[in-house]
Amino acid sequence: MNEVLCPPRSALYALEPIGVGTANVESLVSFFCRLAVTHCVSSTDLLHRISKTCGLPAPAKNFWKDVNLSGMGDVAERYACALSEMTSVERLDSLTLRPWRNVIAQRSQAPAKGRWCGACFEEDLANEGMPYFRLAWDVGDLEACAKDHTRLTDTCPDCGRTGARNNAVWVVPGWCCYCGAFLGGVRTAASSATLDETWKAAQVGQLLAAQSSISSVPDRGTMIAGILKLVEQLDGGMSARFARRIGLNKSTVHYWLKQGGVPTLAAHLRIASQTGVSLVALLTGAIGDSVVSLHESPSLAELVPDYKKRALPVHRDTAEIEAIMDKLRQSDVAISVSEAARRMKVRRRQLYRLEHEKTRRIGARWEEHQHACTEQHRREAARAIEVAVEEILSSGKAPNFREVQQMVPRNVLGAVRGVIAMIQEAKRKIEGSRSATLP
């Protein structure tokens, strides 16, 4: 008699995850939505039941907007464990990015809205399967589907609304939450992905395919040891040169290697593209002893569109700069150091480095010139204010700023500070001279 194997009893259906061990592995969000559809309940009701049964905090109103259930955070782990307990399905954490939490920074970019690949939904339906959300779609640094070489979208092809994937109480994976249209319908041609976008999607796909088979959680120390090995092989152990290779600040690389930092997923992709090491090998520390080839990896400019290559050093003609500095010192017109640097097309600090003494003399001369101009403006303003105050007193009025402002040109008053104090000083001077002339 054949023995019938029955799944263990559980509070919820023992739904089998889709695509485990492949690049198209299902996300925990998709598993949750399919579980709600199977039980004919809303996603909100199922969420509250799981939270109540497993003693989790009550979900907030904007739970799906504020929480990344497929990410690397503690919330993803809690709900993966809760769903495993209530469905008797093991290792649901493999439907999240949680296994890589020690080697990928949790501040890595997350998508703002739910995205999908219409061709993948079409294929699911054509194979008489149930459409589902791929975990790769919830990785913020990806923009394309590696299988179909098209960019991911977040807009319904029928109603044109964004956030149509799982932004509702009732969610059926593959259909719009607003109009109910099938999201895989080909109404507009999908935009083709670039080679670098496809490369990134393929690397992350290999990572997701490997995470269900890893025996232990990847360790940060092993990952950093692998990066140090790459620094030694490619750049002679110089981390600053390695930072230049991957297009990041050397302090960022120093933070990883010496201060316990963890690279983001975007940084790992940079390292993989510029060293030829696969993303899986980089995160697990499986770095070989030989320098690998980069012929299949995209360049840094292709991988990061806003990347600007470091400018080559400019060689200055010191003899010419010295001659120009001598002419400026002998000129009758004083100029600032900034103006001198602009005329010679160098930076101000470079001028101090090349001709320190001469630059200091030009700066001191400019300060003296500025001080002399200030004193001259103050004397002119004092004379004009004194004349105005005397005229105001003669008319029987009290001198104030408004009265003086009407009699003295604006450019004269605007060139000095402390106008009110100068008015008071002029008033005391005039009143003192008048009292001295009285018998």
Buried (B, 14 or more C-beta within 10 A) or exposed (E): EEEEEEEEEEEBBBBEBBBBBEBBBBBBBBBBBBBBBEBEBBBBEBBBBBBEEBEBEEBEEEBBEEBBBBBBBEBBBBBBBBBBBBBBBEEBBBBBBBBBBBBBBBEBEBBEBBBBBBBBBBBBBEEEEBBBBBBBBBBBBBBBBBBBBBBBBBBBBBEEBBBBBBBBEBBBBBBBBBEEBBBBBEEEEBEEBBEBBBBBBBBBBBBBBBBBEBEEEBBBEBBBEBBBBBBEBBBEEBBBBBBBBBBBEBEBBBBBBEEEBBBBBBBBBBBBBBBBBBBBBBBBBEBEEEEBEEEEBBEBEBBBEEEEEEEEEEEBEEEEBEEBBEEBEEEEEBBBBEBBBEEBEBEBEBBBEBBEEBBEBBBEBBEEBEEEEEEEBBEEBBEBBBBBBBBBBEEEEEBEEEBBEEBBEEEBBEBBEEBEEBBEBBBEBBEEEEEEEEE
